[in-house]
Amino acid sequence: MILIMAVLFSLFYLFQINKMTFALCESKEIPEDKQPKVYRTVNILITILILSFFVQVLVST
């Protein structure tokens, strides 16, 4: 049950981070050709954070 809640929270969290990344790109006027690199970097870092959270949840249960 905790794992299902963690997955749902992670999907919501990733969606919110992508919305904030979009707002950052708009406010800082990052060129269109550099935006995919920004998204890729943010998504990789957030995915590492989420995976470490999953490992912590699995180890603690």
VMD Tcl script that builds the backbone (N, CA, C; Angstrom):
set m [mol new atoms 183]
animate dup $m
set s [atomselect $m all]
$s set {name element resname resid chain x y z} {
  {N N MET 1 A 0.818 -1.192 0.000}
  {CA C MET 1 A 0.000 0.000 0.000}
  {C C MET 1 A 0.871 1.269 0.000}
  {N N ILE 2 A 1.917 1.235 0.814}
  {CA C ILE 2 A 2.806 2.397 0.872}
  {C C ILE 2 A 3.502 2.598 -0.473}
  {N N LEU 3 A 3.864 1.503 -1.117}
  {CA C LEU 3 A 4.545 1.606 -2.410}
  {C C LEU 3 A 3.637 2.229 -3.468}
  {N N ILE 4 A 2.360 1.875 -3.461}
  {CA C ILE 4 A 1.405 2.454 -4.415}
  {C C ILE 4 A 1.265 3.955 -4.174}
  {N N MET 5 A 1.171 4.340 -2.914}
  {CA C MET 5 A 1.081 5.761 -2.592}
  {C C MET 5 A 2.353 6.499 -2.999}
  {N N ALA 6 A 3.499 5.858 -2.834}
  {CA C ALA 6 A 4.770 6.481 -3.212}
  {C C ALA 6 A 4.845 6.683 -4.726}
  {N N VAL 7 A 4.362 5.710 -5.487}
  {CA C VAL 7 A 4.367 5.833 -6.953}
  {C C VAL 7 A 3.452 6.966 -7.391}
  {N N LEU 8 A 2.263 7.039 -6.813}
  {CA C LEU 8 A 1.337 8.112 -7.175}
  {C C LEU 8 A 1.906 9.476 -6.803}
  {N N PHE 9 A 2.491 9.573 -5.629}
  {CA C PHE 9 A 3.118 10.830 -5.215}
  {C C PHE 9 A 4.258 11.203 -6.155}
  {N N SER 10 A 5.044 10.223 -6.566}
  {CA C SER 10 A 6.182 10.489 -7.450}
  {C C SER 10 A 5.727 10.997 -8.811}
  {N N LEU 11 A 4.668 10.420 -9.345}
  {CA C LEU 11 A 4.147 10.888 -10.632}
  {C C LEU 11 A 3.642 12.330 -10.519}
  {N N PHE 12 A 2.922 12.611 -9.452}
  {CA C PHE 12 A 2.441 13.979 -9.215}
  {C C PHE 12 A 3.617 14.941 -9.061}
  {N N TYR 13 A 4.621 14.521 -8.307}
  {CA C TYR 13 A 5.801 15.349 -8.055}
  {C C TYR 13 A 6.553 15.642 -9.352}
  {N N LEU 14 A 6.735 14.627 -10.181}
  {CA C LEU 14 A 7.434 14.810 -11.455}
  {C C LEU 14 A 6.659 15.757 -12.366}
  {N N PHE 15 A 5.337 15.627 -12.384}
  {CA C PHE 15 A 4.504 16.527 -13.177}
  {C C PHE 15 A 4.653 17.971 -12.704}
  {N N GLN 16 A 4.636 18.181 -11.406}
  {CA C GLN 16 A 4.774 19.532 -10.857}
  {C C GLN 16 A 6.154 20.120 -11.146}
  {N N ILE 17 A 7.188 19.297 -11.055}
  {CA C ILE 17 A 8.539 19.766 -11.358}
  {C C ILE 17 A 8.639 20.184 -12.822}
  {N N ASN 18 A 8.005 19.430 -13.717}
  {CA C ASN 18 A 8.029 19.793 -15.136}
  {C C ASN 18 A 7.279 21.100 -15.382}
  {N N LYS 19 A 6.191 21.327 -14.655}
  {CA C LYS 19 A 5.484 22.607 -14.777}
  {C C LYS 19 A 6.371 23.749 -14.309}
  {N N MET 20 A 7.102 23.550 -13.213}
  {CA C MET 20 A 7.991 24.595 -12.709}
  {C C MET 20 A 9.172 24.817 -13.651}
  {N N THR 21 A 9.653 23.755 -14.287}
  {CA C THR 21 A 10.734 23.893 -15.265}
  {C C THR 21 A 10.263 24.700 -16.463}
  {N N PHE 22 A 9.027 24.446 -16.896}
  {CA C PHE 22 A 8.458 25.227 -17.994}
  {C C PHE 22 A 8.377 26.702 -17.614}
  {N N ALA 23 A 7.928 26.976 -16.380}
  {CA C ALA 23 A 7.837 28.369 -15.925}
  {C C ALA 23 A 9.221 29.012 -15.861}
  {N N LEU 24 A 10.215 28.248 -15.440}
  {CA C LEU 24 A 11.589 28.760 -15.406}
  {C C LEU 24 A 12.071 29.116 -16.808}
  {N N CYS 25 A 11.824 28.213 -17.753}
  {CA C CYS 25 A 12.254 28.466 -19.136}
  {C C CYS 25 A 11.557 29.698 -19.707}
  {N N GLU 26 A 10.291 29.879 -19.357}
  {CA C GLU 26 A 9.565 31.057 -19.842}
  {C C GLU 26 A 10.064 32.347 -19.186}
  {N N SER 27 A 10.278 32.309 -17.887}
  {CA C SER 27 A 10.666 33.541 -17.194}
  {C C SER 27 A 12.103 33.956 -17.501}
  {N N LYS 28 A 12.995 32.991 -17.676}
  {CA C LYS 28 A 14.400 33.307 -17.981}
  {C C LYS 28 A 14.652 33.431 -19.470}
  {N N GLU 29 A 13.594 33.226 -20.271}
  {CA C GLU 29 A 13.672 33.328 -21.731}
  {C C GLU 29 A 14.812 32.476 -22.292}
  {N N ILE 30 A 14.840 31.225 -21.872}
  {CA C ILE 30 A 15.840 30.269 -22.367}
  {C C ILE 30 A 15.501 29.938 -23.817}
  {N N PRO 31 A 16.480 29.978 -24.707}
  {CA C PRO 31 A 16.212 29.697 -26.121}
  {C C PRO 31 A 15.628 28.291 -26.329}
  {N N GLU 32 A 14.831 28.170 -27.389}
  {CA C GLU 32 A 14.156 26.904 -27.692}
  {C C GLU 32 A 15.130 25.746 -27.872}
  {N N ASP 33 A 16.303 26.003 -28.421}
  {CA C ASP 33 A 17.245 24.911 -28.672}
  {C C ASP 33 A 17.915 24.410 -27.391}
  {N N LYS 34 A 17.912 25.209 -26.320}
  {CA C LYS 34 A 18.525 24.780 -25.057}
  {C C LYS 34 A 17.514 24.202 -24.072}
  {N N GLN 35 A 16.230 24.399 -24.322}
  {CA C GLN 35 A 15.214 23.905 -23.400}
  {C C GLN 35 A 15.215 22.386 -23.230}
  {N N PRO 36 A 15.387 21.591 -24.290}
  {CA C PRO 36 A 15.419 20.132 -24.071}
  {C C PRO 36 A 16.530 19.689 -23.122}
  {N N LYS 37 A 17.679 20.377 -23.169}
  {CA C LYS 37 A 18.768 20.034 -22.260}
  {C C LYS 37 A 18.397 20.355 -20.810}
  {N N VAL 38 A 17.709 21.474 -20.606}
  {CA C VAL 38 A 17.267 21.841 -19.262}
  {C C VAL 38 A 16.273 20.805 -18.742}
  {N N TYR 39 A 15.284 20.447 -19.563}
  {CA C TYR 39 A 14.299 19.444 -19.170}
  {C C TYR 39 A 14.964 18.103 -18.873}
  {N N ARG 40 A 15.883 17.694 -19.727}
  {CA C ARG 40 A 16.558 16.410 -19.545}
  {C C ARG 40 A 17.338 16.388 -18.233}
  {N N THR 41 A 18.067 17.460 -17.962}
  {CA C THR 41 A 18.852 17.532 -16.728}
  {C C THR 41 A 17.955 17.485 -15.494}
  {N N VAL 42 A 16.911 18.279 -15.494}
  {CA C VAL 42 A 16.004 18.312 -14.348}
  {C C VAL 42 A 15.331 16.956 -14.169}
  {N N ASN 43 A 14.859 16.358 -15.261}
  {CA C ASN 43 A 14.164 15.081 -15.149}
  {C C ASN 43 A 15.095 13.967 -14.673}
  {N N ILE 44 A 16.333 13.963 -15.110}
  {CA C ILE 44 A 17.281 12.946 -14.647}
  {C C ILE 44 A 17.554 13.117 -13.160}
  {N N LEU 45 A 17.764 14.341 -12.716}
  {CA C LEU 45 A 18.034 14.579 -11.301}
  {C C LEU 45 A 16.826 14.223 -10.427}
  {N N ILE 46 A 15.628 14.560 -10.870}
  {CA C ILE 46 A 14.430 14.221 -10.105}
  {C C ILE 46 A 14.205 12.720 -10.104}
  {N N THR 47 A 14.494 12.048 -11.214}
  {CA C THR 47 A 14.355 10.595 -11.265}
  {C C THR 47 A 15.319 9.919 -10.297}
  {N N ILE 48 A 16.532 10.414 -10.197}
  {CA C ILE 48 A 17.488 9.877 -9.217}
  {C C ILE 48 A 16.962 10.087 -7.802}
  {N N LEU 49 A 16.410 11.260 -7.541}
  {CA C LEU 49 A 15.834 11.539 -6.229}
  {C C LEU 49 A 14.676 10.587 -5.923}
  {N N ILE 50 A 13.803 10.363 -6.886}
  {CA C ILE 50 A 12.656 9.471 -6.691}
  {C C ILE 50 A 13.117 8.034 -6.489}
  {N N LEU 51 A 14.096 7.595 -7.259}
  {CA C LEU 51 A 14.596 6.220 -7.103}
  {C C LEU 51 A 15.238 6.013 -5.738}
  {N N SER 52 A 15.952 7.007 -5.253}
  {CA C SER 52 A 16.535 6.877 -3.916}
  {C C SER 52 A 15.441 6.841 -2.851}
  {N N PHE 53 A 14.360 7.571 -3.074}
  {CA C PHE 53 A 13.217 7.518 -2.167}
  {C C PHE 53 A 12.595 6.124 -2.167}
  {N N PHE 54 A 12.426 5.522 -3.362}
  {CA C PHE 54 A 11.871 4.169 -3.450}
  {C C PHE 54 A 12.757 3.158 -2.731}
  {N N VAL 55 A 14.047 3.284 -2.903}
  {CA C VAL 55 A 14.976 2.368 -2.220}
  {C C VAL 55 A 14.832 2.527 -0.709}
  {N N GLN 56 A 14.722 3.749 -0.258}
  {CA C GLN 56 A 14.566 3.979 1.177}
  {C C GLN 56 A 13.249 3.375 1.684}
  {N N VAL 57 A 12.172 3.514 0.911}
  {CA C VAL 57 A 10.888 2.952 1.313}
  {C C VAL 57 A 10.964 1.420 1.334}
  {N N LEU 58 A 11.590 0.846 0.331}
  {CA C LEU 58 A 11.687 -0.627 0.267}
  {C C LEU 58 A 12.557 -1.188 1.369}
  {N N VAL 59 A 13.620 -0.489 1.724}
  {CA C VAL 59 A 14.509 -0.967 2.773}
  {C C VAL 59 A 13.853 -0.841 4.144}
  {N N SER 60 A 13.089 0.215 4.344}
  {CA C SER 60 A 12.479 0.441 5.654}
  {C C SER 60 A 11.275 -0.451 5.917}
  {N N THR 61 A 10.670 -1.024 4.880}
  {CA C THR 61 A 9.501 -1.899 5.100}
  {C C THR 61 A 9.893 -3.348 5.153}
}
mol reanalyze $m
mol bondsrecalc $m
mol representation Tube
mol addrep $m
